[in-house]
Amino acid sequence: MADRNSPVEDCFTCDINSGRTPAPGGTIYEDELWIADHGVSRLVAGYVVLKPKRHVHELADLDPGEAATLGIAQRMLLAAMRAALRPERIYACSFAETVHHLHFHLLPRYAHMPGLGPDLLPALFSDERWKCTEAEAATAADAIRVALA
């Protein structure tokens, strides 16, 4: 059986982590184990993707250091997103079905968006009504970086 945690040449997330595929606005957060940037698909301004630097298939594959620091990284990012973007709510979810590198979608829901909880997620991923421009994504990334500092 192949090691599911080995780097994968055709992994979209590994390409973003390495800089081969640029993320709008660049890296927002980085420590020894985790990296976060604005979602390339730009579903909504301020959509952040947090992922381990190491190619990890799913949550159960995290090593002890990654597991111990995941909550810290998420809390710091969520607090910075809240301060910088002033959303009504921030959804945090992980699917890793189409991209097999563990990643967490941190999706802000703003006042002009319906408060539908899980029912809003299909609209965010399939509907482009809240999709932002590259410039809006970069501005949101900058604001979150400033709030982290």
N, C-alpha and C positions, 0 to 999 in steps of 0.2 A: 504494500500500500504506500502511495506517495505521501510525503510529509505535507499536510495541508497548510503548514505555517511557513513554508519556504517561499522566498520571493518568486513572483510569477511575472514572466515577461509581458504578458498581455493583460495585466491587472490595471484597470483604469485608475484605481485609488493609488497604487504604487507609482503610476505615471505622474499623478498630481503631487504626491508626497516628494518625489524626486525633482520636480520642476519641469519634467518633460512636457507636461500639459499644464499650462498656467491657469491658476485660479483667479477670478476677478478680484482685484485689489490685493493680491498676494497673501502671504501667510498672516493670519490674525493672531494665532497663539502657537507657541512651540515650547516644549520642554524636552527632557531626555527621551521620553517614551511616547508622547502624544503630539499631534499637530492638528491645527484647525484652520480652515479657510472658508471663504464664501462658496456656497454651492455653485458649481460650474453651470448647472441648468438654470440658475437664477429664478427659482420658483416664486420667490418673494424677496424684497430687499431685506437684507439681514439674515438670510438663510445660511446658517453655519453648519459645516460638516466637521465633526470631531472624529479622528481615527488614530489608531496606534501607528507609529512609524514602521514597526515591524509588520510584515504580512501575516495577519492573523485571520483565520477563517470565521470564527464565531466567538462569542463571549466566554464560553467554557475553555477556550484555547489561550486565554490571557495567562501570562506568567505572573507570579506573585507581585512583582513590582508594578506591572501594568494594572493588575486588579486593585492594588492598594491605592493607586493614584488616579484611577478613572473618576471617582466621585469628586475629588479635589479639582481636577481639570474641568469637569462639567459644571460644578458650582461656580467656579471663577468665570467661565464663559457666560453662563446664564445670568449671573449678576451684572456682568459688563454689558450684555445685550439689553437687559432690562434698563440699565442706566442710560445707555446710548440711544436706544431706539424707542423706548417708552411703549412697548406693545401691551395689549390687554392681557396676553397670555403667551407663553412659549411652550410649544409641544416638543418633547424629546422622544424619539423613537428610533428603532433599528430594525431593518428587515434583512439586508445582505442576501437577497435572493438573486438579483441580476448582477450585482457586483459582489464577488465572494471575498471581500476584505472587510472585516468588521468596521462599521462606521455608524455614527449617531447623527441623525438629522435633528438639528435644533431650529425649529420653525416658528418664527414670530407670527402671532395673529394680532393684527392691528384693529382699532375700533371700527374701521370701515368694512371689516370682513365679518362674516357671520360667525357667531359663537357656537359652532356645531360640534366641537370636540372631534372625536374620531370620524364623524361624517364629513368634516372639512378636509381631511387628508386626501381622499380621492380627488377632490376638486383641485387641491394644490398640486398634485402630481399629474393631473390630466388636462387641466383647464389653464389657459394662459392669461386669464384676466388679471392676475396679480403679479405676473412675471415682470421683473425689473430689467432695466438696461444694464449694460456693462458698467457705465458710469455710476448708476445708482448703487450697484453692487459694490463698486470700489469705494464710494462714499460711505456706505454702511460699514464696510470692513475697516475703513479708517476710524470711524466713530467708535467702533467696538475696541479697536487697538488702543485708542486714547483712554477709554474707560478702564481698560485692563491696567494701564500704567499708573 
